[in-house]
Amino acid sequence: MVSTSSPDGPGAADAPGSTDGPAGGGPSRGAGRYQRSTSGMVGALIVTLLVILAFVGFRALNRSDLDVKPERVDYLAQVGYAQQAGSEVVYPARLPRGWYATHITVSPGEPPELTLSMLTGDGGYVGFVESEESVPEVLSTYVDPHPQAGPPATVDGSVVSRWATWTDSGGDTALVAQRGHGASRASLLVFGTVSRAQLEQLAGTLTTRRR
């Protein structure tokens, strides 16, 4: 028999189909409130965690004191591998104090191709290139399409003693020379954001000595 009693009438609390009473096997009102509160708490924790992660990411992206330094590479080891392959590579025998290499590529051949990137102790950039391309081509690629010519430089102790000097529109300096003859002729380029004297210092260490 189905009861048609009003929920507010007498005996409604004891009705077999009621889910709100103390009897009948259904969950109590207190249990329902507890489940809903647990779900809300989990949701709130997730939102809080996302806010914290977003804040940490924002701070990391906007910090001005991050100490990120380029990786140092052993350029002399790479030169040694190229020499073992039979290439007469031009390279700096040593770097000035405080300088270190950050990148090198070597392609054995005749002539070989080498690009070397370096940083000075105070953050200046210096590059060295040995390439089969002509002087105008290497200047256009690494310095400026329209560099300004400067007075020539004489560098003692280098594989080449006579160097031409150039500057780009930003005032950076480059030393360039050619070495070899015929098919083995190569362009040598020393350039960077440092002074001409520092570039000449590096050029003075260039050698083909076997390691």
Buried (B, 14 or more C-beta within 10 A) or exposed (E): EEEEEEEEEEEBEEBEEBEBBEEEEEEEEEEEEEEEEEEEEEEEEEEEEEEEEEEEEEEEEEEEEEEEEEEEBEBBEBBBEBBEEEBBBBBBBEBBEEBBBBEBEBBBBEBBBBBBBBBBEEEBBBBBBBBBBEBEEBBBEBBBEEBEEBEEBEBEEBBBEEBBBBBBEEEBBBBBBBBBEEEEEBBBBBBBBBEBEBBBBBBBBBBBEEB
